[in-house]
Amino acid sequence: MLDWLNANGATVQAVTTVILVAVTGFYAWQTQKQARAARATIDEMVRMREAQARAHLAIEIWPWDRRYKLFDLAIRNYGGGPARDVRVVFDPDIRYPQYAGGTMNELEIMSCPILGSGRFTTPTI
């Protein structure tokens, strides 16, 4: 056996080197797959966190007095994060005759610099 190893040592070393390179390449490929999967998981976690911190606004309208056709308005933030620079624009604009023929958009009554999570605001007239 020793004589055979002495005679074929270079061949044995070359074959084992090729096997070692193949095994190392396989491990590198598996590591790359795991790194991509980890990156995809991190990206999804970032998207989830951003979605949780996003503001979700709703405008609520309910009648106040049907005889005068008056109603109350409120902006409510149902999201997990604050809403910044909130402004409501009516399209088409609503004429508001009580204020010298102005319109709702001209009054800018439905604006708020910041609206926290779970909070609401009503017009200030």
ZADO-1210 file (C-alpha; in nm, 4 decimals, padded with zeros to 6 digits):
<atoms>
<atom x="00.0000" y="00.0000" z="00.0000" code="MET" pos="1"/>
<atom x="00.2837" y="00.2384" z="00.0835" code="LEU" pos="2"/>
<atom x="00.4538" y="00.1652" z="-00.2428" code="ASP" pos="3"/>
<atom x="00.1343" y="00.2465" z="-00.4316" code="TRP" pos="4"/>
<atom x="00.0896" y="00.5765" z="-00.2379" code="LEU" pos="5"/>
<atom x="00.4513" y="00.6693" z="-00.3055" code="ASN" pos="6"/>
<atom x="00.4080" y="00.6013" z="-00.6759" code="ALA" pos="7"/>
<atom x="00.0682" y="00.7761" z="-00.7091" code="ASN" pos="8"/>
<atom x="00.0948" y="01.0470" z="-00.4412" code="GLY" pos="9"/>
<atom x="00.0598" y="01.3372" z="-00.6824" code="ALA" pos="10"/>
<atom x="-00.2549" y="01.1862" z="-00.8358" code="THR" pos="11"/>
<atom x="-00.4108" y="01.1211" z="-00.4928" code="VAL" pos="12"/>
<atom x="-00.3320" y="01.4772" z="-00.3868" code="GLN" pos="13"/>
<atom x="-00.4849" y="01.6222" z="-00.7067" code="ALA" pos="14"/>
<atom x="-00.8052" y="01.4176" z="-00.6686" code="VAL" pos="15"/>
<atom x="-00.8493" y="01.5126" z="-00.3025" code="THR" pos="16"/>
<atom x="-00.7859" y="01.8797" z="-00.3882" code="THR" pos="17"/>
<atom x="-01.0578" y="01.8685" z="-00.6555" code="VAL" pos="18"/>
<atom x="-01.2987" y="01.7078" z="-00.4058" code="ILE" pos="19"/>
<atom x="-01.2112" y="01.9733" z="-00.1453" code="LEU" pos="20"/>
<atom x="-01.2718" y="02.2533" z="-00.3989" code="VAL" pos="21"/>
<atom x="-01.6096" y="02.1016" z="-00.4911" code="ALA" pos="22"/>
<atom x="-01.7150" y="02.0743" z="-00.1257" code="VAL" pos="23"/>
<atom x="-01.6006" y="02.4324" z="-00.0578" code="THR" pos="24"/>
<atom x="-01.7961" y="02.5551" z="-00.3629" code="GLY" pos="25"/>
<atom x="-02.1072" y="02.3753" z="-00.2376" code="PHE" pos="26"/>
<atom x="-02.0747" y="02.5396" z="00.1043" code="TYR" pos="27"/>
<atom x="-02.0224" y="02.8808" z="-00.0574" code="ALA" pos="28"/>
<atom x="-02.3383" y="02.8300" z="-00.2671" code="TRP" pos="29"/>
<atom x="-02.5390" y="02.7280" z="00.0413" code="GLN" pos="30"/>
<atom x="-02.4091" y="03.0303" z="00.2344" code="THR" pos="31"/>
<atom x="-02.5111" y="03.2602" z="-00.0496" code="GLN" pos="32"/>
<atom x="-02.8632" y="03.1104" z="-00.0508" code="LYS" pos="33"/>
<atom x="-02.8913" y="03.1633" z="00.3260" code="GLN" pos="34"/>
<atom x="-02.7681" y="03.5215" z="00.2952" code="ALA" pos="35"/>
<atom x="-03.0308" y="03.5968" z="00.0285" code="ARG" pos="36"/>
<atom x="-03.3036" y="03.4408" z="00.2415" code="ALA" pos="37"/>
<atom x="-03.1910" y="03.6447" z="00.5437" code="ALA" pos="38"/>
<atom x="-03.1899" y="03.9638" z="00.3354" code="ARG" pos="39"/>
<atom x="-03.5419" y="03.8904" z="00.2093" code="ALA" pos="40"/>
<atom x="-03.6560" y="03.8366" z="00.5689" code="THR" pos="41"/>
<atom x="-03.5004" y="04.1663" z="00.6773" code="ILE" pos="42"/>
<atom x="-03.6637" y="04.3503" z="00.3851" code="ASP" pos="43"/>
<atom x="-04.0030" y="04.2038" z="00.4790" code="GLU" pos="44"/>
<atom x="-03.9538" y="04.3049" z="00.8432" code="MET" pos="45"/>
<atom x="-03.8731" y="04.6614" z="00.7335" code="VAL" pos="46"/>
<atom x="-04.1863" y="04.6704" z="00.5142" code="ARG" pos="47"/>
<atom x="-04.3986" y="04.5405" z="00.8034" code="MET" pos="48"/>
<atom x="-04.2578" y="04.7994" z="01.0445" code="ARG" pos="49"/>
<atom x="-04.3192" y="05.0811" z="00.7969" code="GLU" pos="50"/>
<atom x="-04.6759" y="04.9588" z="00.7419" code="ALA" pos="51"/>
<atom x="-04.7375" y="04.9485" z="01.1174" code="GLN" pos="52"/>
<atom x="-04.6040" y="05.3022" z="01.1607" code="ALA" pos="53"/>
<atom x="-04.8064" y="05.4446" z="00.8725" code="ARG" pos="54"/>
<atom x="-05.0945" y="05.6812" z="00.9391" code="ALA" pos="55"/>
<atom x="-05.4385" y="05.5694" z="00.8174" code="HIS" pos="56"/>
<atom x="-05.6773" y="05.8625" z="00.8030" code="LEU" pos="57"/>
<atom x="-06.0540" y="05.8724" z="00.7689" code="ALA" pos="58"/>
<atom x="-06.2922" y="06.1643" z="00.7417" code="ILE" pos="59"/>
<atom x="-06.6077" y="06.1078" z="00.9402" code="GLU" pos="60"/>
<atom x="-06.9251" y="06.3014" z="00.8610" code="ILE" pos="61"/>
<atom x="-07.2442" y="06.2816" z="01.0622" code="TRP" pos="62"/>
<atom x="-07.5574" y="06.4992" z="01.0638" code="PRO" pos="63"/>
<atom x="-07.5910" y="06.7592" z="01.3341" code="TRP" pos="64"/>
<atom x="-07.9243" y="06.9177" z="01.2568" code="ASP" pos="65"/>
<atom x="-08.1303" y="06.7984" z="00.9607" code="ARG" pos="66"/>
<atom x="-08.3485" y="07.1092" z="00.9524" code="ARG" pos="67"/>
<atom x="-08.0517" y="07.3348" z="00.8740" code="TYR" pos="68"/>
<atom x="-07.8591" y="07.0695" z="00.6832" code="LYS" pos="69"/>
<atom x="-07.5638" y="07.1038" z="00.9197" code="LEU" pos="70"/>
<atom x="-07.3142" y="06.8298" z="00.9814" code="PHE" pos="71"/>
<atom x="-07.0049" y="06.7598" z="01.1880" code="ASP" pos="72"/>
<atom x="-06.6727" y="06.6587" z="01.0389" code="LEU" pos="73"/>
<atom x="-06.3762" y="06.4891" z="01.1996" code="ALA" pos="74"/>
<atom x="-06.0431" y="06.3577" z="01.0778" code="ILE" pos="75"/>
<atom x="-05.9423" y="06.0414" z="01.2643" code="ARG" pos="76"/>
<atom x="-05.6064" y="05.8662" z="01.2536" code="ASN" pos="77"/>
<atom x="-05.6590" y="05.4904" z="01.2827" code="TYR" pos="78"/>
<atom x="-05.2961" y="05.4087" z="01.2002" code="GLY" pos="79"/>
<atom x="-05.0033" y="05.3338" z="01.4251" code="GLY" pos="80"/>
<atom x="-04.8011" y="05.6429" z="01.3385" code="GLY" pos="81"/>
<atom x="-04.8599" y="06.0162" z="01.3338" code="PRO" pos="82"/>
<atom x="-04.9913" y="06.1982" z="01.0283" code="ALA" pos="83"/>
<atom x="-04.8088" y="06.5188" z="00.9411" code="ARG" pos="84"/>
<atom x="-04.9374" y="06.8257" z="00.7537" code="ASP" pos="85"/>
<atom x="-05.2939" y="06.6986" z="00.7248" code="VAL" pos="86"/>
<atom x="-05.5156" y="06.9030" z="00.4942" code="ARG" pos="87"/>
<atom x="-05.8582" y="06.8243" z="00.3552" code="VAL" pos="88"/>
<atom x="-05.9544" y="06.9676" z="00.0178" code="VAL" pos="89"/>
<atom x="-06.3148" y="06.9494" z="-00.0953" code="PHE" pos="90"/>
<atom x="-06.3677" y="06.8738" z="-00.4627" code="ASP" pos="91"/>
<atom x="-06.6010" y="07.0221" z="-00.5660" code="PRO" pos="92"/>
<atom x="-06.5587" y="07.2991" z="-00.3156" code="ASP" pos="93"/>
<atom x="-06.8457" y="07.3664" z="-00.0732" code="ILE" pos="94"/>
<atom x="-06.9786" y="07.7194" z="-00.0507" code="ARG" pos="95"/>
<atom x="-07.0081" y="07.8418" z="00.3041" code="TYR" pos="96"/>
<atom x="-07.2481" y="08.1433" z="00.2979" code="PRO" pos="97"/>
<atom x="-07.2117" y="08.2193" z="00.6694" code="GLN" pos="98"/>
<atom x="-06.8617" y="08.3554" z="00.6039" code="TYR" pos="99"/>
<atom x="-06.9135" y="08.6248" z="00.3405" code="ALA" pos="100"/>
<atom x="-06.9493" y="08.3848" z="00.0513" code="GLY" pos="101"/>
<atom x="-06.6243" y="08.1980" z="00.1190" code="GLY" pos="102"/>
<atom x="-06.5726" y="07.8318" z="00.0513" code="THR" pos="103"/>
<atom x="-06.4602" y="07.5457" z="00.2721" code="MET" pos="104"/>
<atom x="-06.1229" y="07.5274" z="00.0954" code="ASN" pos="105"/>
<atom x="-06.0615" y="07.8999" z="00.1471" code="GLU" pos="106"/>
<atom x="-06.1286" y="07.8654" z="00.5198" code="LEU" pos="107"/>
<atom x="-05.8781" y="07.5783" z="00.5553" code="GLU" pos="108"/>
<atom x="-06.0715" y="07.4564" z="00.8555" code="ILE" pos="109"/>
<atom x="-05.9712" y="07.0959" z="00.8041" code="MET" pos="110"/>
<atom x="-05.5964" y="07.1189" z="00.8524" code="SER" pos="111"/>
<atom x="-05.3701" y="06.9955" z="01.1255" code="CYS" pos="112"/>
<atom x="-04.9870" y="07.0096" z="01.1502" code="PRO" pos="113"/>
<atom x="-04.9677" y="06.6692" z="01.3227" code="ILE" pos="114"/>
<atom x="-05.2310" y="06.4129" z="01.4158" code="LEU" pos="115"/>
<atom x="-05.1161" y="06.1391" z="01.6499" code="GLY" pos="116"/>
<atom x="-05.2106" y="05.7749" z="01.6408" code="SER" pos="117"/>
<atom x="-05.5628" y="05.7131" z="01.7633" code="GLY" pos="118"/>
<atom x="-05.6406" y="06.0866" z="01.7745" code="ARG" pos="119"/>
<atom x="-05.8986" y="06.2939" z="01.5901" code="PHE" pos="120"/>
<atom x="-05.9558" y="06.6595" z="01.5139" code="THR" pos="121"/>
<atom x="-06.2668" y="06.8585" z="01.4307" code="THR" pos="122"/>
<atom x="-06.2931" y="07.1849" z="01.2375" code="PRO" pos="123"/>
<atom x="-06.2165" y="07.5036" z="01.4239" code="THR" pos="124"/>
<atom x="-06.4554" y="07.7700" z="01.3001" code="ILE" pos="125"/>
</atoms>
